[in-house]
Amino acid sequence: MRTTKIILIALLAIFAGCAKPGLQEVPAGSENTILHYERGVITNVRPVAIKDNGTGTFIGSIVGAVLGSTVGRGRGSVLASLAGGLGGAYVGSEVAKANAQELSVQLDDTGENVIVIAKGLRFKVGDHIKIVKKNRKIVEVVKE
């Protein structure tokens, strides 16, 4: 058991050394691609939550059912598995939600107003931003 821990810690240290801190990450498949951007100013900010795409619910229900099956015997174990699965599904869907912001942006070039959903809670009214797009889909929103 101790040898396994030492090997695991050594592997983590090796992989952590491969990461380059401070570098901007880009989505996979972004190489050899032309990206377009628009600049604008944020005129309104509203907090929103992005719903779970089903992954959190699925994983939560499996984990909950497995944990529930360890409780009780016979019919009690079956009921505990069911309750664990239902509880896990709820918890998983809540955990998988992502905080985001709905940004109203007045674009510099066209003067039109657009709505952008950006993950995280880092933008405020008056911020100058750049909306990076690939094939008309937003890839990233960054402060300038």
N, C-alpha and C positions, 0 to 999 in steps of 0.2 A: 504494500500500500504506500509506504514511504517513497519507494523508488518511482512509483507512478506519479506521485505529486511532484517529485523533483524533475522528472521528464516533462511534465505538463508546464511547470514554471519555466523551464529552459526553452520550450517551444514558444511560449508566450513572449518571452524576452526576445527571441530571435525575430518573431513576426512583428513585434512592436518596433524593433529597430529598422524594419523595412519601410515603415510609414514616414513620410516627410512632413513634419509639423509646419503649419503656417501656409501650406500650399492650397490654392483654390481647387476644390474638387469639381469636376464636370461629370455629367451623366454618361454612362456607358454608351458607346455608339456615336459620340460627338466628334470623334476624329474624322478628318477629311470631309467635313460638312460645312456648308455656308450657313451662318446664323445671321439673322437680321435683328435690329433693335429699334425701339422707339423711346424717346425721352419724354418725360412729363413731370408734373408737380402733383403731389397728393392733395386733394381738396377735402376728402372725408375718409375716416377710418372707422370700421365697425368690426368688433370681434365676432368670429364665427368658429364653429367646430366642424371639421371634415369627418363625415361618418365613416365607420368601419366598412371596409370592402368585403367583409365576410371572413377574412383570415383570422382575426382575433376571436370571433365567435366560435369558429371551428376548433381552433387550438384550445380555447378555454373550455369548451364542452368536453373535449377528449381528456384533458388534464383533470377536470372536475369529476368525470365519470371514473377515471382510474383511481383518483384519491378516494372517491366515495365508495368504491368497491372494497377498499381495505377496512371499511367499518362494518361491523355486524356480521351475522351468519344467516344463511338461507335467504328467506324473503326480505329480511332486514338489510342484507347486503345489496339485494336488487334495488330496493327502495332508496338506499343510500347512494347507489350508483346513479340512479335517475335524478335524484335531488342534486347530487354533485355535478352531473352533466348540465342540468338546467342553470344552476348557480354559476358554473364555470362559463357557460355561454354568455350570460349577462355580464359577468366581470370582464371576460375577454373582449366583448364588444365595447365596453366603456373604456378599457385600457387602450384599445386600438384607435380611439378617436384622436385626431390631431388638432392642436390649436392652430388657428389661422386668422388672417385678417382679410376683410373685404375692403379693397382700396378703390376709392373713386379717384381717377387720375385724369387731369386735363393734359392732353398731349401737346408738345411744343410745335410740331410740324403742322398738324391739321387743326388744332384747337378743339377737337372733339373730346368728349368725355367718355371714358371707358371704365369698366369695372374689372378689377383683377383680384383673384384670390391668391394670397401669399401665405405660405406656412410660416409659423413663428409669430412672435409678437414684438417686432422690432421697428415698425414704421410709424410715423406720426404725420399729422397735417403739416404741409409746407415742405416736406422732404422732396428733394429732386431725385428721381429714380430713372433707371434704365430697365426696360422690359425686353429681355432677350427672347427671340422666337425662332423656332425651327419648324418649317412647313406650317405656318400660321398657328402653331401651338406654343404656349409660353413654356420656356425652359427654365428661366430664372428671372427673379426681380431683385435688383441690387440698388443700394443707395449710391449716389454720385457725390 
